[in-house]
Amino acid sequence: MSIGYRSTAILFGGLLTACPSQPVPGDTETDGTATDTSSGSETTSNETTPTTGEPTTTGSTTGDTTTEGDSSTTEGVSATTTEETTSTSTGEETTSTSTGEDTTSTSTGEDTTSTSTGEDTSTSTGEDTSSTSETGGDPPECGDGVVEAPEECDDGNNEPDDGCLADCKIGMGVPVGPVELPDPDGAEDLCCIVPLPGWFLDQSGAIVARTAQDAGPEGQEAAHLFQIALPSGNDPAFWDIVEWAGEHGRLPLQAGSPPGESRMFVAGLVDTEAQMPGSGGHLWLANAHGDGSTEFLHDFEDLPVAPTDLAVNGDIAVVGNHAAGEPGAWVLRFDGSGALMWQHDAPVGVGWSIRYRGVAIDAEGVIYAVGERHADDSSSDQLFIEALSPAGVVLWEVTQASPTHMHALPSDVIVTADGALAVVMSQFDADVLEDSILGYARFTADAGAQTWWKDWTPPDGWSVRAGPADVEPFGGLFVGVGEHEGGMSRTRVFRIDKDGAVLWATKQPGGDVRDLLFFGPPERIYAVTKDAILQYDSW
């Protein structure tokens, strides 16, 4: 294992998660459609043991179509609140009659009668020209693609949901641009980002993980971890780590950190497929600090698990499926030193099996695992959630069909700031992810009772691939997705409140989101794609 510490050598280490803060709502646009599908849906709950966490009472659904904060602005119209008529005479009798509009009549010395036609003679084009009469220049034209004062932005008004509103004002969730990584050539096959709060002179930072190709002496893939400053990202990395696994590749796949701490954990797969075809590989787990020092690196050769998610809150929770694609899925709990405490095998039945996709752990140590109950004939996928006590006892489990589609493939689960569960998923009817839409739902943490289930439909022709979620500070969630149409792809990030209303949904060029982090200062959302870290303002 090798670490570069500027020009010093050290050991190895790890990565990811998020810290909530306090963004403020504002105006936005949207080109998608949000729908409440809570009514008419049924939840099957098999409660076996009461949870050890505290019961949480959540608000009920509003039943309304989701609306976003719209900005209502009048463009190019001169509004007059005071109307007056002025008559000026040179000594001859002059009569001025007004219809209520601003009119000026001037006598030439003869008896003259001036009557207003009802039009304001101070304007002619319908645009406010009060500023041009003094400067002689043309007023800024919102929508011409050129930013001129008092415009805050101008993108030509060709695309909604890009952070620039139709009145050339900046809305909520505006893209800030990608993070400038210290080594642009290293911005390939990124997977994870972990916050480092106040890591150096109170400046925020992060650890980023990616898979480095041909990094080992025999061309092995390696886990590459490096530190960056936020939000700039362009300072030289204080340290980086490159680690492979002997003759095998080492792939980082998931990462997490305890809330508010600079102690990081990363899980991945030791890829043995090249040397042992059909084996898939096995799980590895590591820990590191923000200074690049490490505490452990464990290979679990008897666990053929490809991790799909990791969460940390004291102990470490990992979920994953069989690395070789065979039947089998697991929930694993490790202590802070990386020692395996217990493993839970996913339930299986005649004609169906469980695949795990996401995991969360609350302050009481209760683990919530989410996945799909997959029909062996691929006819359906139902949402599956289960809660496990700190000792690994099943507290409750819920199987829930999508109210609108045959398939619901979850991508993540979080414990919200007010103690509920929020699940994100892709929903579709075909056997593959075609014409898929976003689904997101809220459940109680004590028994898995559904509070609401909502859909968001992308613009015509586009499909959604749901990605990770992170905690929004007022009971809602942030969500990152990839959108696809033919050969085109882009990234969209949502801010959703605790009632399921989409506060903003901003897109920019990109692809599927692999990790999502809400962190500050400054408070921003960082969306990790395969080759970039995209930034969004959270307010």
C-alpha positions as CSV (number, residue, x, y, z in Angstrom):
1,M,0.0,0.0,0.0
2,S,1.3,3.4,-0.8
3,I,0.4,6.9,0.3
4,G,1.8,10.2,-1.0
5,Y,1.8,12.9,1.7
6,R,3.1,15.8,-0.3
7,S,6.5,14.2,-0.6
8,T,6.2,12.0,2.5
9,A,5.2,8.3,2.7
10,I,2.4,7.0,5.0
11,L,-0.2,4.3,5.2
12,F,-3.7,3.8,3.6
13,G,-7.3,5.1,4.2
14,G,-11.0,5.5,3.4
15,L,-14.1,7.9,2.7
16,L,-18.1,9.5,2.4
17,T,-21.6,10.9,3.8
18,A,-23.3,14.1,4.6
19,C,-23.9,16.9,7.1
20,P,-27.3,18.7,7.2
21,S,-27.5,22.5,7.4
22,Q,-30.1,25.1,6.7
23,P,-31.0,26.2,3.1
24,V,-33.8,28.7,2.5
25,P,-36.6,28.2,0.0
26,G,-36.9,30.5,-3.1
27,D,-38.0,30.6,-6.7
28,T,-37.5,28.0,-9.3
29,E,-38.7,26.5,-12.6
30,T,-39.5,22.9,-13.5
31,D,-40.0,20.9,-16.7
32,G,-41.1,17.7,-15.0
33,T,-44.3,16.6,-13.3
34,A,-44.7,15.6,-9.7
35,T,-47.7,13.5,-8.7
36,D,-49.0,12.2,-5.3
37,T,-49.8,8.5,-5.6
38,S,-50.4,7.9,-1.9
39,S,-54.1,7.3,-2.2
40,G,-55.1,3.8,-3.1
41,S,-51.8,2.2,-2.2
42,E,-51.6,-0.6,0.3
43,T,-48.8,-1.5,2.7
44,T,-48.1,-5.0,4.0
45,S,-46.4,-4.8,7.3
46,N,-45.2,-7.8,9.3
47,E,-44.2,-6.5,12.7
48,T,-42.4,-9.0,14.9
49,T,-40.7,-6.9,17.6
50,P,-41.1,-3.2,18.6
51,T,-38.2,-1.0,17.5
52,T,-35.6,0.1,20.0
53,G,-35.7,3.6,18.5
54,E,-38.2,6.3,19.5
55,P,-41.5,6.3,17.7
56,T,-41.9,9.2,15.3
57,T,-45.1,10.8,14.3
58,T,-45.0,12.1,10.7
59,G,-47.3,14.4,8.9
60,S,-49.9,13.0,6.5
61,T,-49.8,13.6,2.8
62,T,-51.3,16.7,1.4
63,G,-52.8,14.8,-1.5
64,D,-51.9,17.6,-3.8
65,T,-49.9,17.7,-7.0
66,T,-46.4,18.9,-6.0
67,T,-45.8,22.5,-6.8
68,E,-42.7,24.5,-6.9
69,G,-42.0,28.1,-6.0
70,D,-42.8,30.1,-9.1
71,S,-41.5,33.6,-9.8
72,S,-44.2,35.9,-11.2
73,T,-42.5,38.8,-13.0
74,T,-43.8,41.4,-15.5
75,E,-41.3,42.0,-18.2
76,G,-41.1,45.1,-20.4
77,V,-44.2,46.9,-19.0
78,S,-44.1,50.4,-17.5
79,A,-46.5,50.6,-14.6
80,T,-47.8,54.0,-13.6
81,T,-49.4,54.6,-10.3
82,T,-50.0,58.4,-10.6
83,E,-51.7,59.9,-13.6
84,E,-51.7,63.6,-14.2
85,T,-52.7,66.2,-16.9
86,T,-50.7,69.3,-17.5
87,S,-51.9,72.4,-19.4
88,T,-49.6,75.2,-20.2
89,S,-50.8,78.5,-21.9
90,T,-49.1,81.5,-23.4
91,G,-52.0,83.8,-22.6
92,E,-54.7,82.6,-24.9
93,E,-57.6,80.5,-23.9
94,T,-56.7,76.8,-23.8
95,T,-58.9,73.9,-23.0
96,S,-57.4,70.5,-22.0
97,T,-59.5,67.4,-21.6
98,S,-58.0,64.2,-20.3
99,T,-59.3,60.6,-20.4
100,G,-57.2,59.7,-17.3
101,E,-53.9,59.0,-19.0
102,D,-50.7,61.2,-18.7
103,T,-51.2,64.0,-21.4
104,T,-49.4,67.3,-22.0
105,S,-51.1,70.2,-23.9
106,T,-49.2,73.4,-24.8
107,S,-50.9,76.4,-26.4
108,T,-49.2,78.3,-29.3
109,G,-51.0,81.6,-28.6
110,E,-54.3,80.8,-30.3
111,D,-57.5,79.3,-29.0
112,T,-56.7,75.6,-29.0
113,T,-58.5,72.5,-27.7
114,S,-56.4,69.5,-26.9
115,T,-58.0,66.1,-26.2
116,S,-56.2,63.0,-25.1
117,T,-56.7,59.9,-27.2
118,G,-56.4,57.6,-24.2
119,E,-52.8,56.5,-24.8
120,D,-49.7,57.4,-22.8
121,T,-47.6,59.5,-25.1
122,S,-44.5,58.9,-23.0
123,T,-44.2,55.3,-24.2
124,S,-44.5,53.6,-27.6
125,T,-43.2,50.0,-27.6
126,G,-44.6,48.5,-24.4
127,E,-41.2,48.3,-22.8
128,D,-40.0,50.5,-20.0
129,T,-37.8,53.1,-21.7
130,S,-37.3,55.4,-18.8
131,S,-33.7,54.5,-18.5
132,T,-32.9,54.9,-22.2
133,S,-34.1,58.5,-22.4
134,E,-31.2,59.5,-20.2
135,T,-28.5,57.1,-21.4
136,G,-29.4,56.7,-25.0
137,G,-28.6,52.9,-24.9
138,D,-30.7,49.9,-25.4
139,P,-32.2,48.1,-22.4
140,P,-31.1,44.6,-21.5
141,E,-33.1,42.0,-23.3
142,C,-33.9,39.0,-21.1
143,G,-33.5,35.9,-23.2
144,D,-30.7,37.0,-25.6
145,G,-28.1,34.9,-23.9
146,V,-26.0,38.0,-22.8
147,V,-26.0,38.9,-19.1
148,E,-26.4,42.6,-18.7
149,A,-27.3,44.6,-15.5
150,P,-29.7,44.2,-13.8
151,E,-29.9,40.6,-15.1
152,E,-28.5,38.0,-12.7
153,C,-28.3,35.4,-15.5
154,D,-29.4,34.9,-19.1
155,D,-29.3,31.5,-20.7
156,G,-31.6,32.3,-23.7
157,N,-34.6,31.0,-21.8
158,N,-34.3,27.8,-23.9
159,E,-34.1,25.4,-20.9
160,P,-36.2,25.3,-17.7
161,D,-34.7,23.8,-14.5
162,D,-31.2,25.1,-15.1
163,G,-31.1,27.5,-12.2
164,C,-31.8,30.6,-14.4
165,L,-35.5,31.7,-14.2
166,A,-37.5,33.1,-17.1
167,D,-37.1,36.7,-15.8
168,C,-33.3,36.3,-15.8
169,K,-33.1,35.9,-12.0
170,I,-31.1,33.2,-10.3
171,G,-33.4,30.6,-8.8
172,M,-32.9,27.9,-6.1
173,G,-30.5,25.0,-6.7
174,V,-28.5,26.9,-9.3
175,P,-25.5,24.8,-10.7
176,V,-22.2,26.3,-9.5
177,G,-20.0,24.3,-11.9
178,P,-17.9,21.2,-11.3
179,V,-15.3,21.0,-8.6
180,E,-11.8,21.5,-10.0
181,L,-9.9,18.4,-9.0
182,P,-6.2,18.6,-8.2
183,D,-5.4,16.1,-11.0
184,P,-7.9,16.4,-13.8
185,D,-6.5,13.2,-15.4
186,G,-7.5,11.4,-12.2
187,A,-11.2,12.4,-12.6
188,E,-12.2,9.0,-14.0
189,D,-14.4,6.3,-12.5
190,L,-15.2,8.4,-9.4
191,C,-17.4,6.6,-6.8
192,C,-17.6,8.5,-3.5
193,I,-17.1,11.7,-1.6
194,V,-16.8,12.1,2.2
195,P,-16.8,15.4,4.1
196,L,-14.0,16.7,6.2
197,P,-15.6,19.4,8.4
198,G,-13.1,22.1,9.4
199,W,-10.2,19.9,8.5
200,F,-7.6,22.6,8.0
201,L,-7.7,26.1,9.4
202,D,-11.5,25.8,9.6
203,Q,-11.7,25.2,5.8
204,S,-14.0,22.4,4.6
205,G,-12.5,19.6,2.7
206,A,-13.4,16.1,1.5
207,I,-11.9,12.7,0.6
208,V,-12.7,11.4,-2.9
209,A,-12.4,7.8,-4.0
210,R,-12.2,6.4,-7.5
211,T,-11.0,3.2,-9.3
212,A,-7.7,3.7,-11.0
213,Q,-7.1,1.6,-14.1
214,D,-3.8,-0.2,-14.7
215,A,-2.4,1.0,-11.4
216,G,-0.7,-2.1,-10.2
217,P,2.5,-3.7,-11.5
218,E,0.4,-6.3,-13.4
219,G,-2.2,-3.8,-14.6
220,Q,-4.5,-4.3,-11.6
221,E,-7.3,-1.9,-10.8
222,A,-6.7,0.0,-7.6
223,A,-8.5,2.1,-5.0
224,H,-7.3,5.7,-5.3
225,L,-8.2,8.0,-2.4
226,F,-7.2,11.7,-2.3
227,Q,-8.1,14.8,-0.3
228,I,-9.5,18.0,-1.8
229,A,-10.5,21.4,-0.4
230,L,-14.1,22.6,-0.8
231,P,-15.6,24.3,-2.5
232,S,-12.7,25.2,-4.7
233,G,-11.2,21.7,-5.0
234,N,-8.2,23.0,-7.0
235,D,-5.6,23.2,-4.2
236,P,-2.9,20.5,-4.4
237,A,-3.9,17.4,-2.6
238,F,-2.2,17.0,0.8
239,W,-2.1,13.3,0.4
240,D,-3.4,10.5,-1.8
241,I,-3.5,6.7,-1.6
242,V,-3.3,4.0,-4.3
243,E,-3.9,0.4,-3.1
244,W,-4.5,-2.8,-5.0
245,A,-4.8,-6.4,-3.6
246,G,-1.8,-8.4,-4.6
247,E,-2.5,-9.9,-8.0
248,H,-6.2,-8.8,-7.8
249,G,-7.9,-5.5,-8.3
250,R,-9.3,-3.4,-5.4
251,L,-12.4,-1.4,-6.3
252,P,-13.9,1.2,-3.9
253,L,-17.7,1.1,-4.1
254,Q,-19.3,2.7,-1.1
255,A,-18.2,5.0,1.7
256,G,-19.4,6.8,4.8
257,S,-18.4,8.7,7.9
258,P,-20.0,9.3,11.4
259,P,-22.0,12.6,11.5
260,G,-19.8,15.5,12.2
261,E,-16.5,13.5,12.4
262,S,-13.5,13.2,10.2
263,R,-13.3,9.5,10.6
264,M,-14.0,7.7,7.3
265,F,-14.9,4.2,6.2
266,V,-14.8,2.7,2.7
267,A,-16.0,-0.6,1.5
268,G,-15.5,-2.3,-1.9
269,L,-14.8,-5.4,-3.8
270,V,-11.5,-7.4,-4.3
271,D,-12.0,-8.5,-7.9
272,T,-10.8,-12.0,-8.3
273,E,-12.6,-12.7,-11.6
274,A,-9.5,-12.4,-13.8
275,Q,-7.6,-15.1,-11.8
276,M,-10.6,-17.2,-10.8
277,P,-13.4,-16.9,-13.4
278,G,-16.8,-17.2,-11.9
279,S,-15.7,-16.2,-8.4
280,G,-16.8,-12.6,-8.5
281,G,-14.7,-11.4,-5.6
282,H,-15.0,-10.6,-1.9
283,L,-15.6,-7.7,0.4
284,W,-13.0,-5.4,1.8
285,L,-13.4,-2.6,4.4
286,A,-11.0,0.2,5.5
287,N,-10.8,3.2,7.8
288,A,-8.8,6.4,7.6
289,H,-8.7,9.9,9.0
290,G,-8.7,13.3,7.3
291,D,-4.9,13.5,7.6
292,G,-4.4,10.3,5.6
293,S,-3.5,8.1,8.6
294,T,-5.2,4.7,8.7
295,E,-6.4,2.4,11.4
296,F,-7.3,-0.8,9.5
297,L,-7.7,-2.5,6.2
298,H,-9.6,-5.9,6.2
299,D,-10.2,-8.4,3.4
300,F,-13.1,-10.8,4.1
301,E,-12.3,-13.6,1.7
302,D,-15.3,-15.7,3.1
303,L,-17.8,-12.9,2.2
304,P,-18.6,-12.9,-1.5
305,V,-20.4,-9.6,-1.2
306,A,-20.4,-6.7,-3.6
307,P,-21.5,-3.8,-1.4
308,T,-24.3,-1.6,-2.6
309,D,-24.4,0.9,0.3
310,L,-22.7,1.7,3.6
311,A,-23.9,3.8,6.6
312,V,-22.0,4.8,9.8
313,N,-23.4,5.9,13.2
314,G,-21.0,4.5,15.7
315,D,-21.0,1.0,14.1
316,I,-20.8,0.4,10.4
317,A,-23.7,-1.1,8.4
318,V,-23.1,-2.6,4.9
319,V,-25.6,-4.1,2.5
320,G,-24.7,-6.0,-0.7
321,N,-25.5,-8.9,-3.1
322,H,-23.5,-11.9,-4.3
323,A,-20.4,-10.7,-6.2
324,A,-20.8,-13.4,-8.8
325,G,-24.5,-12.8,-9.5
326,E,-25.6,-15.9,-7.7
327,P,-28.6,-15.8,-5.2
328,G,-27.8,-14.2,-1.9
329,A,-28.0,-10.8,-0.3
330,W,-26.7,-9.7,3.1
331,V,-26.9,-7.0,5.8
332,L,-23.6,-6.8,7.7
333,R,-22.7,-5.0,10.9
334,F,-19.2,-4.1,11.9
335,D,-17.8,-2.3,14.9
336,G,-15.6,0.8,14.8
337,S,-12.5,-1.3,14.3
338,G,-13.9,-3.1,11.3
339,A,-14.6,-6.4,13.1
340,L,-17.7,-8.3,11.8
341,M,-20.4,-8.4,14.6
342,W,-23.1,-10.3,12.7
343,Q,-24.6,-10.9,9.2
344,H,-28.2,-11.2,8.2
345,D,-29.2,-13.2,5.2
346,A,-32.0,-11.7,3.1
347,P,-35.3,-13.6,3.1
348,V,-36.1,-15.8,0.1
349,G,-39.3,-17.5,-1.0
350,V,-40.8,-19.7,-3.8
351,G,-40.6,-17.6,-7.0
352,W,-38.9,-14.5,-5.5
353,S,-35.8,-13.2,-3.8
354,I,-34.5,-10.0,-2.2
355,R,-31.8,-7.7,-3.6
356,Y,-30.4,-5.1,-1.2
357,R,-29.8,-1.5,-2.5
358,G,-29.6,0.9,0.4
359,V,-29.0,1.1,4.1
360,A,-29.3,3.6,6.9
361,I,-28.6,3.5,10.7
362,D,-30.2,5.7,13.3
363,A,-28.8,7.1,16.5
364,E,-30.1,4.1,18.5
365,G,-28.2,1.7,16.3
366,V,-31.3,0.4,14.4
367,I,-30.4,-0.6,10.8
368,Y,-32.9,0.0,8.0
369,A,-32.2,-2.0,4.8
370,V,-34.1,-1.4,1.5
371,G,-34.2,-3.4,-1.7
372,E,-36.5,-5.0,-4.1
373,R,-38.5,-8.2,-3.9
374,H,-37.7,-9.6,-7.3
375,A,-40.0,-12.1,-9.1
376,D,-37.9,-14.9,-10.6
377,D,-39.8,-14.5,-13.9
378,S,-38.9,-10.8,-13.8
379,S,-42.6,-9.9,-14.0
380,S,-42.4,-7.5,-11.0
381,D,-40.2,-5.8,-8.4
382,Q,-41.8,-4.6,-5.2
383,L,-40.2,-2.3,-2.6
384,F,-38.9,-4.2,0.4
385,I,-37.9,-2.5,3.7
386,E,-36.8,-4.2,6.9
387,A,-35.6,-2.9,10.3
388,L,-32.9,-4.8,12.3
389,S,-32.1,-4.2,16.0
390,P,-28.5,-3.6,17.1
391,A,-28.3,-7.3,17.8
392,G,-29.5,-8.2,14.3
393,V,-33.1,-9.2,15.2
394,V,-35.7,-8.4,12.6
395,L,-38.0,-5.8,14.1
396,W,-40.4,-5.4,11.2
397,E,-40.5,-5.8,7.4
398,V,-42.7,-4.2,4.7
399,T,-43.3,-5.3,1.1
400,Q,-45.0,-2.5,-1.0
401,A,-45.9,-2.6,-4.7
402,S,-45.6,0.6,-6.6
403,P,-49.0,2.3,-7.0
404,T,-48.3,3.1,-10.6
405,H,-45.8,0.7,-12.1
406,M,-44.9,-3.0,-12.2
407,H,-41.3,-2.4,-11.1
408,A,-39.9,-0.3,-8.2
409,L,-36.1,-0.5,-7.9
410,P,-35.0,1.4,-4.8
411,S,-31.6,3.2,-4.9
412,D,-31.3,4.5,-1.3
413,V,-32.9,5.0,2.1
414,I,-32.2,7.7,4.7
415,V,-33.3,8.6,8.2
416,T,-34.7,12.1,7.9
417,A,-33.9,15.0,10.2
418,D,-37.3,14.4,11.9
419,G,-36.8,10.6,12.4
420,A,-38.8,9.2,9.5
421,L,-37.6,7.0,6.6
422,A,-37.3,8.3,3.0
423,V,-36.8,5.9,0.1
424,V,-35.9,6.8,-3.5
425,M,-36.5,4.5,-6.5
426,S,-36.9,4.1,-10.2
427,Q,-40.3,2.9,-11.4
428,F,-41.1,1.4,-14.8
429,D,-43.3,-1.2,-16.6
430,A,-41.0,-2.9,-19.1
431,D,-38.4,-5.5,-18.2
432,V,-35.6,-2.9,-18.4
433,L,-35.2,0.7,-17.4
434,E,-37.2,2.2,-20.2
435,D,-39.5,5.2,-19.8
436,S,-38.7,5.0,-16.1
437,I,-39.8,7.8,-13.7
438,L,-38.7,8.8,-10.2
439,G,-40.5,7.5,-7.2
440,Y,-40.0,8.6,-3.6
441,A,-41.9,7.6,-0.4
442,R,-41.9,8.3,3.3
443,F,-42.4,5.7,6.0
444,T,-42.5,5.7,9.8
445,A,-39.4,4.3,11.5
446,D,-41.2,2.5,14.2
447,A,-43.3,0.1,12.1
448,G,-42.7,1.0,8.4
449,A,-46.2,2.5,7.9
450,Q,-46.4,4.5,4.6
451,T,-47.0,8.2,5.0
452,W,-47.0,9.2,1.3
453,W,-45.7,7.9,-2.0
454,K,-45.1,10.3,-4.9
455,D,-43.9,10.2,-8.5
456,W,-41.9,12.7,-10.6
457,T,-42.2,12.3,-14.4
458,P,-39.4,13.7,-16.5
459,P,-40.0,15.6,-19.8
460,D,-41.2,13.5,-22.8
461,G,-38.6,11.1,-24.1
462,W,-36.4,11.1,-21.0
463,S,-36.1,8.3,-18.5
464,V,-34.8,8.5,-14.9
465,R,-32.3,6.3,-13.1
466,A,-32.7,7.1,-9.4
467,G,-29.5,7.5,-7.4
468,P,-28.4,8.4,-3.8
469,A,-30.2,10.6,-1.3
470,D,-29.0,12.8,1.5
471,V,-30.7,14.4,4.5
472,E,-32.4,17.8,4.1
473,P,-32.3,19.8,7.3
474,F,-36.0,20.3,7.7
475,G,-37.3,16.7,7.4
476,G,-37.0,16.4,3.6
477,L,-34.3,14.9,1.3
478,F,-31.9,15.7,-1.5
479,V,-32.0,13.3,-4.4
480,G,-29.6,12.8,-7.3
481,V,-30.6,11.1,-10.6
482,G,-29.4,10.5,-14.1
483,E,-31.7,11.2,-17.0
484,H,-31.3,9.6,-20.4
485,E,-32.8,10.1,-23.9
486,G,-31.2,8.1,-26.7
487,G,-27.5,8.9,-26.6
488,M,-27.9,12.0,-24.4
489,S,-27.6,12.0,-20.6
490,R,-27.7,14.7,-17.9
491,T,-27.7,15.0,-14.1
492,R,-30.6,16.3,-12.0
493,V,-30.6,17.1,-8.3
494,F,-33.9,17.6,-6.3
495,R,-34.7,19.2,-3.0
496,I,-37.9,17.7,-1.6
497,D,-39.6,18.8,1.6
498,K,-41.0,16.6,4.3
499,D,-44.5,16.6,2.7
500,G,-43.0,15.4,-0.6
501,A,-43.2,18.7,-2.4
502,V,-40.4,19.3,-4.9
503,L,-38.8,22.7,-3.9
504,W,-36.4,22.6,-6.9
505,A,-35.2,20.2,-9.5
506,T,-32.2,21.5,-11.4
507,K,-30.4,19.8,-14.2
508,Q,-27.0,20.2,-15.9
509,P,-24.9,18.1,-18.3
510,G,-23.7,14.9,-16.7
511,G,-24.9,11.4,-16.1
512,D,-25.9,8.9,-13.4
513,V,-25.2,10.1,-9.8
514,R,-23.1,7.7,-7.8
515,D,-22.9,9.7,-4.6
516,L,-24.5,12.7,-3.1
517,L,-23.3,15.0,-0.3
518,F,-25.0,18.0,1.4
519,F,-22.2,19.9,3.1
520,G,-20.9,23.3,4.0
521,P,-19.8,26.0,4.5
522,P,-20.8,27.1,2.0
523,E,-23.9,25.0,2.0
524,R,-23.9,23.1,-1.3
525,I,-24.9,19.7,-2.7
526,Y,-22.1,17.7,-4.4
527,A,-23.2,15.2,-6.9
528,V,-20.6,12.6,-7.9
529,T,-20.8,11.2,-11.4
530,K,-18.4,8.9,-13.2
531,D,-16.1,11.7,-14.2
532,A,-17.1,14.8,-12.3
533,I,-18.2,16.3,-9.0
534,L,-21.1,18.7,-9.8
535,Q,-22.0,21.5,-7.4
536,Y,-25.4,23.0,-6.6
537,D,-26.3,25.9,-4.3
538,S,-28.7,24.4,-1.7
539,W,-30.9,27.5,-1.2
